């Protein structure tokens, strides 16, 4: 007597997509939290005296220092598709903090204060490990 084989390919595929989407969301949250943590770390840049308090800016290569909290509060992620996560900010000046500015070719006006790429690089290893566990 021949046995029967039941194909569960669609259910298995749907399960993998759902688990992957969950991990990508967890990963996006991890990266946004890491970005915010990098901004809270002590800085070594110039000290500015305001009317009420002193603040220390970030030095070149450090994540931006929190001055008003606007940049840090704007960091978020979006899920435009099931297996896509976008992490960033809607503030125009964030790009210039991330990559720096140039006056002319070869002349730097402000050195980069990267915060998106270092956070992603740190957390991506953990995210990849989580993704491998579902396979």
KOLDO-250306 format. One line per field, with one value per residue (C-alpha): residue number from 1; residue in one letter; x, y, z. Coordinates in nm, 4 decimals, decimal comma. Layout:
# KOLDO-250306
pos <- (NUM_...)
code <- (A_...)
px <- (X_...)
py <- (Y_...)
pz <- (Z_...)
***
This chain:
# KOLDO-250306
pos <- (1_2_3_4_5_6_7_8_9_10_11_12_13_14_15_16_17_18_19_20_21_22_23_24_25_26_27_28_29_30_31_32_33_34_35_36_37_38_39_40_41_42_43_44_45_46_47_48_49_50_51_52_53_54_55_56_57_58_59_60_61_62_63_64_65_66_67_68_69_70_71_72_73_74_75_76_77_78_79_80_81_82_83_84_85_86_87_88_89_90_91_92_93_94_95_96_97_98_99_100_101_102_103_104_105_106_107_108_109_110_111_112_113_114_115_116_117_118_119_120_121_122_123_124_125_126_127_128_129_130_131_132_133_134_135)
code <- (X_X_X_X_X_X_X_X_X_X_X_X_X_X_X_X_X_X_X_X_X_X_X_X_X_X_X_X_X_X_X_X_X_X_X_X_X_X_X_X_X_X_X_X_X_X_X_X_X_X_X_X_X_X_X_X_X_X_X_X_X_X_X_X_X_X_X_X_X_X_X_X_X_X_X_X_X_X_X_X_X_X_X_X_X_X_X_X_X_X_X_X_X_X_X_X_X_X_X_X_X_X_X_X_X_X_X_X_X_X_X_X_X_X_X_X_X_X_X_X_X_X_X_X_X_X_X_X_X_X_X_X_X_X_X)
px <- (0,0000_0,1405_0,1535_0,0317_0,2322_0,0796_0,2414_0,2624_0,4877_0,2610_0,2133_0,5874_0,6703_0,4152_0,5570_0,9133_0,8040_0,6159_0,9111_1,1531_0,9327_0,9207_1,3004_1,3430_1,1154_1,3100_1,6305_1,5019_1,4143_1,7618_1,9273_1,7135_1,7904_2,1642_2,1558_1,9971_2,2475_2,5392_2,3999_2,3786_2,7408_2,9873_3,1407_3,4848_3,4146_3,4063_3,2215_2,9622_2,8260_2,4608_2,2494_2,1524_2,3962_2,7044_2,6922_2,9667_2,9513_3,0671_3,4116_3,4718_3,3899_3,1639_2,7877_2,6178_2,5783_2,2262_2,1630_1,7864_1,6853_1,5167_1,7435_1,7302_1,3513_1,3203_1,4980_1,2438_1,1840_0,9195_0,8020_0,6940_0,6857_0,6741_1,0497_1,1777_1,2665_1,3817_1,5644_1,6404_1,5114_1,3187_1,5488_1,7522_2,0584_2,0975_2,2533_2,5249_2,5968_2,6247_2,8602_3,0042_3,0092_3,2476_3,3100_3,5023_3,6442_3,8926_3,8125_3,6051_3,3875_3,2504_3,3785_3,1266_2,9522_2,8232_2,5438_2,3317_2,6034_2,7919_2,4693_2,3676_2,7130_2,7088_2,3567_2,3597_2,5661_2,3011_2,0228_2,1907_2,2339_1,8610_1,7705_1,9901_1,8076_1,4761_1,6206)
py <- (0,0000_0,3363_0,6181_0,9658_1,2820_1,6078_1,9267_2,2020_2,4334_2,7368_2,7047_2,6538_2,9537_3,1723_3,0649_3,1523_3,4924_3,5702_3,4683_3,6652_3,9755_3,9487_3,9230_4,2178_4,4276_4,3235_4,4077_4,7505_4,8216_4,7056_4,9390_5,2414_5,1776_5,1488_5,4785_5,6521_5,4913_5,6153_5,9682_5,9487_5,8394_6,0985_6,3245_6,4807_6,7844_7,1544_7,2832_7,5546_7,7741_7,8604_8,0896_7,8190_7,5307_7,4029_7,1453_6,9408_6,8791_6,5632_6,5404_6,4213_6,0512_6,0431_6,0115_6,3524_6,4919_6,5488_6,9219_6,9592_6,5943_6,6623_6,4314_6,1500_6,1727_6,1583_5,8223_5,5604_5,2630_5,1855_4,8594_4,9437_4,5743_4,2429_4,1821_4,5405_4,7717_5,1300_5,2964_5,6666_6,0147_6,2764_6,5617_6,7017_6,7862_6,4240_6,3364_6,5985_6,4731_6,1165_6,1863_6,5317_6,8318_6,9647_7,3235_7,2315_6,9077_6,7851_7,0507_6,9433_7,2012_6,9603_6,6096_6,3268_6,2327_5,8903_5,7325_5,5249_5,3113_5,2270_5,1225_4,9045_4,7484_4,6574_4,5155_4,3451_4,0529_3,9810_4,0142_3,7714_3,5223_3,5461_3,4960_3,1873_3,0307_3,0149_2,8148)
pz <- (0,0000_-0,1021_0,1503_0,0824_0,0967_0,2091_0,0824_0,3416_0,1413_0,1593_0,5351_0,5922_0,3735_0,5529_0,8887_0,7816_0,6477_0,9705_1,1911_0,9717_0,9872_1,3666_1,3881_1,1510_1,3719_1,6826_1,4958_1,3960_1,7585_1,8652_1,6131_1,7091_2,0767_1,9992_1,8080_2,1057_2,3422_2,1300_2,1532_2,5347_2,5802_2,7188_2,4544_2,4230_2,2057_2,2857_2,5915_2,5313_2,8090_2,7724_2,9828_3,2275_3,1776_2,9972_2,7208_2,5579_2,1858_2,0149_1,8630_1,5073_1,4786_1,7860_1,7661_1,7934_2,1421_2,2658_2,2767_2,2440_2,2044_1,8708_1,6679_1,9225_1,9436_1,5645_1,5287_1,4271_1,2009_0,9416_0,7861_0,4295_0,3317_0,5176_0,4953_0,4856_0,7734_0,7261_1,0145_1,0262_1,0837_0,8893_0,9951_0,7054_0,9148_1,0292_0,6928_0,7408_1,0914_0,9623_0,6692_0,7411_0,5116_0,2515_0,1492_-0,1604_-0,2884_-0,0333_0,2282_0,5244_0,6949_0,9567_1,0179_1,0331_1,3563_1,2456_1,4444_1,2044_1,0480_1,3701_1,5422_1,2478_1,2246_1,5938_1,5987_1,2565_1,3869_1,6507_1,3946_1,1547_1,4394_1,5211_1,1539_1,1266_1,4209_1,2329_0,9459)
***
